[in-house]
Amino acid sequence: QVQLVESGGGLVQPGGSLRLSCAASGTAVSLNTMGWYRQAPGKERELVALIGRFSFTQYAESVRGRFTISRDNAKNMVYLQMNSLKSEDTATYYCNGPGNSWGQGTQVTVSS
C-alpha cells in the first residue's frame, strides 16, 4: 500500500521560498513517476511538476523557472523547491504517486 505524506507548507511573503517534502512508503520513488499537484479554493486540481523514472522533469508553464522538483532515492523522498512565490501560488499542494495515490496535502499561503 502506497502512502505519501507531505510537509513543508506554510505562510510566506510574496517573493519568498518554501521547500515541500513528500515522504513515500510502499513504493520506490526512483522507480515511478512522482508528481506535485495543487488545488486552490474553487479551482480544479492542477499539475505543478513531475519527475520521471529517468529524472525527466515536466513543469506547468506558470511555475517553470521558479519551482524545481527533485528526489532523494536513498531517503525515498520527493521535494518541490518553490522560489519567487506569488499570491497565485496559494493552494493546497499534493504529492502524487503510483496507482493514483495521494497524500493528505500541505497548505501554502503566499501573502503579505
Long-range contacts (C-beta under 8 A, 24 or more apart in sequence): 1-26, 2-26, 2-27, 2-97, 2-98, 2-99, 2-101, 3-101, 4-95, 4-96, 4-97, 4-101, 4-102, 4-103, 5-95, 5-103, 5-104, 6-93, 6-94, 6-95, 6-103, 6-104, 6-105, 6-106, 7-106, 8-106, 9-92, 9-93, 9-106, 9-107, 9-108, 9-109, 10-107, 10-108, 10-109, 11-109, 11-111, 12-85, 12-108, 12-109, 12-110, 13-85, 13-110, 13-111, 13-112, 14-85, 14-86, 14-87, 14-110, 14-111, 14-112, 15-84, 15-85, 16-85, 16-110, 17-81, 17-82, 17-83, 17-84, 17-85, 18-82, 18-85, 18-108, 19-79, 19-80, 19-81, 19-82, 20-79, 20-80, 20-82, 20-93, 20-95, 20-106, 20-108, 21-77, 21-78, 21-79, 22-77, 22-78, 22-79, 22-80, 22-95, 22-103, 23-75, 23-76, 23-77, 24-76, 24-77, 24-78, 24-95, 24-97, 25-76, 27-97, 27-98, 27-101, 28-73, 28-76, 29-71, 29-73, 29-76, 29-77, 29-78, 29-97, 30-71, 30-73, 32-97, 32-98, 33-98, 34-69, 34-71, 34-78, 34-95, 34-96, 34-97, 35-69, 35-95, 35-96, 35-97, 36-69, 36-78, 36-80, 36-93, 36-94, 36-95, 36-96, 37-93, 37-94, 37-96, 38-89, 38-91, 38-92, 38-93, 38-94, 38-108, 39-91, 39-92, 39-94, 39-105, 40-88, 40-90, 40-91, 40-92, 43-91, 45-94, 48-80, 48-93, 49-80, 51-78, 62-88, 63-89, 82-108, 85-110, 86-110, 87-111
